[in-house]
Amino acid sequence: MEYLLLIYADEKAWSTLSKDEVGQIMAAYGTYTQELIAAGVMRGGSELAPTPTATTVRVRNGKTLTTDGPFAETKEQLGGYYLIDVPNLDEAIKWAAKIPSAASGSVEIRPQVDNS
């Protein structure tokens, strides 16, 4: 079953990190990504650009409305994701717990809907 692991963290906290600290975290992500690939469970993933680059789209009464930024102000922002294919939620939780940002932010797990 495919699960989307949505990675949330405080963007403002990232801006306070030194270049060395960012490098260590990115290296940890590289290692984690290689573990997913080696296990044969990775289907995709990406880091997302910061929230100021986001555009939110709504359609109301047939009119398209756009707003700069994310849908809502939150303490933690969506910063990236992994799409994995594992047998069950327990396995998805194990992989989510290994994501480097899980120690300071949060990871939301969402199963893909099987429409077949």
CYANA upper distance limits for C-alpha pairs under 8 A (distance plus 0.5 A):
  1 MET  CA     85 ASP  CA      5.81
  1 MET  CA     86 VAL  CA      5.99
  1 MET  CA     87 PRO  CA      6.08
  1 MET  CA     88 ASN  CA      7.03
  1 MET  CA    111 PRO  CA      7.88
  1 MET  CA    112 GLN  CA      7.96
  2 GLU  CA     83 LEU  CA      7.30
  2 GLU  CA     84 ILE  CA      6.01
  2 GLU  CA     85 ASP  CA      4.71
  2 GLU  CA     86 VAL  CA      6.86
  2 GLU  CA    111 PRO  CA      6.49
  2 GLU  CA    112 GLN  CA      6.01
  3 TYR  CA     83 LEU  CA      6.30
  3 TYR  CA     84 ILE  CA      5.91
  3 TYR  CA     85 ASP  CA      6.76
  3 TYR  CA     86 VAL  CA      8.03
  3 TYR  CA     92 ALA  CA      7.34
  3 TYR  CA    109 ILE  CA      6.96
  3 TYR  CA    110 ARG  CA      5.94
  3 TYR  CA    111 PRO  CA      4.78
  3 TYR  CA    112 GLN  CA      6.14
  4 LEU  CA     81 TYR  CA      7.30
  4 LEU  CA     82 TYR  CA      6.37
  4 LEU  CA     83 LEU  CA      5.07
  4 LEU  CA     84 ILE  CA      6.96
  4 LEU  CA    108 GLU  CA      8.45
  4 LEU  CA    109 ILE  CA      6.23
  4 LEU  CA    110 ARG  CA      5.60
  4 LEU  CA    111 PRO  CA      6.72
  4 LEU  CA    112 GLN  CA      7.49
  5 LEU  CA     81 TYR  CA      5.89
  5 LEU  CA     82 TYR  CA      5.62
  5 LEU  CA     83 LEU  CA      6.74
  5 LEU  CA     84 ILE  CA      8.16
  5 LEU  CA     96 ALA  CA      7.03
  5 LEU  CA    107 VAL  CA      6.70
  5 LEU  CA    108 GLU  CA      6.23
  5 LEU  CA    109 ILE  CA      5.25
  5 LEU  CA    110 ARG  CA      7.09
  6 LEU  CA     78 LEU  CA      7.34
  6 LEU  CA     79 GLY  CA      8.38
  6 LEU  CA     80 GLY  CA      6.78
  6 LEU  CA     81 TYR  CA      5.13
  6 LEU  CA     82 TYR  CA      7.37
  6 LEU  CA    107 VAL  CA      5.87
  6 LEU  CA    108 GLU  CA      5.45
  6 LEU  CA    109 ILE  CA      6.83
  6 LEU  CA    110 ARG  CA      8.34
  7 ILE  CA     78 LEU  CA      6.28
  7 ILE  CA     79 GLY  CA      6.25
  7 ILE  CA     80 GLY  CA      5.80
  7 ILE  CA     81 TYR  CA      6.08
  7 ILE  CA    101 SER  CA      7.68
  7 ILE  CA    102 ALA  CA      8.15
  7 ILE  CA    105 GLY  CA      8.14
  7 ILE  CA    106 SER  CA      6.68
  7 ILE  CA    107 VAL  CA      5.14
  7 ILE  CA    108 GLU  CA      7.12
  8 TYR  CA     76 GLU  CA      5.98
  8 TYR  CA     77 GLN  CA      5.61
  8 TYR  CA     78 LEU  CA      5.00
  8 TYR  CA     79 GLY  CA      6.17
  8 TYR  CA     80 GLY  CA      7.95
  8 TYR  CA    101 SER  CA      8.12
  8 TYR  CA    105 GLY  CA      6.13
  8 TYR  CA    106 SER  CA      5.68
  8 TYR  CA    107 VAL  CA      6.48
  8 TYR  CA    108 GLU  CA      8.29
  9 ALA  CA     75 LYS  CA      8.50
  9 ALA  CA     76 GLU  CA      5.15
  9 ALA  CA     77 GLN  CA      5.95
  9 ALA  CA     78 LEU  CA      7.25
  9 ALA  CA     79 GLY  CA      7.16
  9 ALA  CA    101 SER  CA      7.33
  9 ALA  CA    104 SER  CA      7.56
  9 ALA  CA    105 GLY  CA      4.96
  9 ALA  CA    106 SER  CA      7.07
 10 ASP  CA     14 TRP  CA      7.31
 10 ASP  CA     75 LYS  CA      6.71
 10 ASP  CA     76 GLU  CA      4.97
 10 ASP  CA     77 GLN  CA      6.47
 10 ASP  CA    105 GLY  CA      7.46
 11 GLU  CA     15 SER  CA      7.26
 11 GLU  CA     50 PRO  CA      7.93
 11 GLU  CA     76 GLU  CA      7.62
 11 GLU  CA     77 GLN  CA      7.07
 12 LYS  CA     16 THR  CA      7.51
 13 ALA  CA     17 LEU  CA      7.50
 14 TRP  CA     22 VAL  CA      8.29
 17 LEU  CA     21 GLU  CA      6.33
 17 LEU  CA     22 VAL  CA      6.78
 18 SER  CA     22 VAL  CA      6.78
 19 LYS  CA     23 GLY  CA      6.57
 20 ASP  CA     24 GLN  CA      6.73
 21 GLU  CA     25 ILE  CA      6.83
 22 VAL  CA     26 MET  CA      6.61
 23 GLY  CA     27 ALA  CA      6.56
 24 GLN  CA     28 ALA  CA      6.74
 25 ILE  CA     29 TYR  CA      6.82
 25 ILE  CA    100 PRO  CA      7.39
 26 MET  CA     30 GLY  CA      6.72
 27 ALA  CA     31 THR  CA      6.77
 28 ALA  CA     32 TYR  CA      6.63
 28 ALA  CA    100 PRO  CA      6.88
 29 TYR  CA     33 THR  CA      6.52
 29 TYR  CA     99 ILE  CA      7.67
 29 TYR  CA    100 PRO  CA      6.84
 30 GLY  CA     34 GLN  CA      6.74
 31 THR  CA     35 GLU  CA      6.80
 32 TYR  CA     36 LEU  CA      6.90
 32 TYR  CA     98 LYS  CA      7.76
 32 TYR  CA     99 ILE  CA      7.31
 32 TYR  CA    100 PRO  CA      8.37
 33 THR  CA     37 ILE  CA      6.78
 33 THR  CA     42 MET  CA      8.43
 34 GLN  CA     38 ALA  CA      6.50
 35 GLU  CA     39 ALA  CA      6.59
 36 LEU  CA     40 GLY  CA      6.79
 36 LEU  CA     41 VAL  CA      6.13
 36 LEU  CA     42 MET  CA      5.74
 37 ILE  CA     41 VAL  CA      6.80
 37 ILE  CA     42 MET  CA      5.92
 41 VAL  CA     84 ILE  CA      5.75
 41 VAL  CA     85 ASP  CA      5.47
 41 VAL  CA     86 VAL  CA      6.68
 42 MET  CA     82 TYR  CA      7.85
 42 MET  CA     83 LEU  CA      6.72
 42 MET  CA     84 ILE  CA      5.11
 42 MET  CA     85 ASP  CA      6.97
 43 ARG  CA     82 TYR  CA      8.10
 43 ARG  CA     83 LEU  CA      5.72
 43 ARG  CA     84 ILE  CA      5.73
 43 ARG  CA     85 ASP  CA      7.18
 44 GLY  CA     82 TYR  CA      6.23
 44 GLY  CA     83 LEU  CA      5.44
 44 GLY  CA     84 ILE  CA      7.55
 45 GLY  CA     80 GLY  CA      7.81
 45 GLY  CA     81 TYR  CA      5.72
 45 GLY  CA     82 TYR  CA      4.50
 45 GLY  CA     83 LEU  CA      6.25
 46 SER  CA     80 GLY  CA      6.01
 46 SER  CA     81 TYR  CA      6.18
 46 SER  CA     82 TYR  CA      7.20
 47 GLU  CA     79 GLY  CA      6.53
 47 GLU  CA     80 GLY  CA      4.68
 47 GLU  CA     81 TYR  CA      7.18
 48 LEU  CA     78 LEU  CA      8.16
 48 LEU  CA     79 GLY  CA      5.65
 48 LEU  CA     80 GLY  CA      5.45
 49 ALA  CA     53 THR  CA      7.06
 49 ALA  CA     54 ALA  CA      8.45
 49 ALA  CA     79 GLY  CA      7.71
 50 PRO  CA     54 ALA  CA      7.95
 50 PRO  CA     79 GLY  CA      7.58
 51 THR  CA     69 GLY  CA      6.27
 51 THR  CA     70 PRO  CA      6.51
 51 THR  CA     77 GLN  CA      7.76
 52 PRO  CA     68 ASP  CA      7.68
 52 PRO  CA     69 GLY  CA      5.63
 52 PRO  CA     70 PRO  CA      8.06
 53 THR  CA     68 ASP  CA      7.99
 53 THR  CA     69 GLY  CA      6.88
 54 ALA  CA     68 ASP  CA      6.64
 54 ALA  CA     69 GLY  CA      5.00
 54 ALA  CA     70 PRO  CA      6.08
 55 THR  CA     66 THR  CA      7.00
 55 THR  CA     67 THR  CA      6.15
 55 THR  CA     68 ASP  CA      5.19
 55 THR  CA     69 GLY  CA      5.65
 55 THR  CA     70 PRO  CA      6.89
 56 THR  CA     66 THR  CA      6.03
 56 THR  CA     67 THR  CA      5.60
 56 THR  CA     68 ASP  CA      6.86
 56 THR  CA     69 GLY  CA      6.93
 56 THR  CA     70 PRO  CA      6.45
 56 THR  CA     71 PHE  CA      6.36
 57 VAL  CA     64 THR  CA      7.38
 57 VAL  CA     65 LEU  CA      6.26
 57 VAL  CA     66 THR  CA      5.13
 57 VAL  CA     67 THR  CA      7.13
 58 ARG  CA     64 THR  CA      6.38
 58 ARG  CA     65 LEU  CA      5.67
 58 ARG  CA     66 THR  CA      6.92
 59 VAL  CA     63 LYS  CA      5.83
 59 VAL  CA     64 THR  CA      4.98
 59 VAL  CA     65 LEU  CA      6.44
 60 ARG  CA     64 THR  CA      7.13
 60 ARG  CA     65 LEU  CA      7.85
 76 GLU  CA    105 GLY  CA      7.57
 84 ILE  CA     92 ALA  CA      8.20
 86 VAL  CA     91 GLU  CA      6.72
 86 VAL  CA     92 ALA  CA      6.96
 87 PRO  CA     91 GLU  CA      7.27
 88 ASN  CA     92 ALA  CA      7.01
 89 LEU  CA     93 ILE  CA      6.58
 90 ASP  CA     94 LYS  CA      6.89
 91 GLU  CA     95 TRP  CA      6.90
 92 ALA  CA     96 ALA  CA      6.55
 92 ALA  CA    109 ILE  CA      7.86
 93 ILE  CA     97 ALA  CA      6.57
 93 ILE  CA    109 ILE  CA      8.04
 94 LYS  CA     98 LYS  CA      7.26
 95 TRP  CA     99 ILE  CA      7.48
 96 ALA  CA    102 ALA  CA      7.90
 96 ALA  CA    107 VAL  CA      6.89
 96 ALA  CA    109 ILE  CA      8.06
 97 ALA  CA    102 ALA  CA      6.64
 97 ALA  CA    107 VAL  CA      8.38
 98 LYS  CA    102 ALA  CA      7.70
 99 ILE  CA    103 ALA  CA      8.47
 99 ILE  CA    107 VAL  CA      8.48
101 SER  CA    105 GLY  CA      5.96
101 SER  CA    106 SER  CA      7.39
101 SER  CA    107 VAL  CA      8.43
102 ALA  CA    106 SER  CA      5.43
102 ALA  CA    107 VAL  CA      6.50
